[in-house]
Amino acid sequence: SGPSLISAQMGSMVSFSFGPLESDAHDGCVRVFVLEENSDVYMIDISLDNSEGSEVKGPLKVLPPDNECYELDACSILCLASQPPVLVVATSSGNLQHLA
């Protein structure tokens, strides 16, 4: 079989993290944050019962939109279970960037 819709929409994926369940989320739906090497972050809502297709959103907007603040060698992502959820992106040089 060929590449999936998700891989066709995104570039080189390097990491992912599960997000918190939303109060209005459908039963059997999981939120996943996917990180590309260039620091782009995508959000995917995946239906576990396969009754619905996966919805890919992104790349998510990062504020402030100053490219000098964000490195292009991302290697890992983590979603912290806080209110609001906070994404932490690690770079190969050891820097951590917090995205709220």
N, C-alpha and C positions, 0 to 999 in steps of 0.2 A: 504494500500500500504506500501511497505517497505521503508527503508531509501533511500534518494536521493544520487546521485553520489557525490554531494558536501559534504554531511555529512559523506559519507563513506571515503572520502579522507582526512578529517580533524578530529581533536580530539574535545576537549571541547571548543567551540566557546563562547567568552564572550562579544564581541563588534564588531561593524562594522562602517565604515564611507564611504560616497560616495566620489569618486575621481573626479578631473576635467575632462572634456571631452577633448580628444585628438584631434588635428586638423585633423588627418587621421582616426578618429574613424568612424565606420559605423553609418549611421542614425539609431536611435532607439537602441543604445548600451550604457549601463551605466557601469562605472567602480566602483567596490566596493572593499574596503580593509577590510578583516576579521581578527580579532585578536583572537588567542587562549590563554588560561590561561598561557601557558608556554612561552609566548611572541613571538611565531611564527606568522608571518603575511603572509596572502595569498592575492593574487589579483585575482578578478573574473570579467571578462567582460560578462555582462548579456545582452542578446538580448531582448528588450521589446516587439518586435513583434513576438517572439517565432519562427522565421524562422530559427534561428541558435541556436545551443546548447551553453551552458555557458562554457567558457574556464577558468579553474582554474590554476593559476600559483603560485608556491611557495612550501615550504616557501621561502619568499624573503631573499636574502643575506643581512646580517647586517654587516656593516664595522665600526670599526675594528672587526674582528671575535673573540674577547676576551670575553668569557662567563662570566668573573668576572664583566664586566661592565653592564651586563643586568640581571635584576632580573627575577625570574620565577613566579611572582604573578601578571601578567598583568590583568587589569580590564577594560580599556577603550582605544579607539583609535580615533584620529581625523586627517583628512587630511586637511592641510592648503592650501588655494588657493594661492600659491606663485609659482614663477618660479625659480628653479624646485619645484614641489610639495614636501612638507615636511610632514612626518607622525609623530605624537606625540603619544607616548604610555604612559599611566599612570599606576602606580602600586598601589596596595592596601595600601602600606605604604606612598603614597603621592609623590613619585618621578616621574618626567617627563623625558622621554627619547625621543630625537629628532632623527628621521631617515630620512636622505635626499636621 
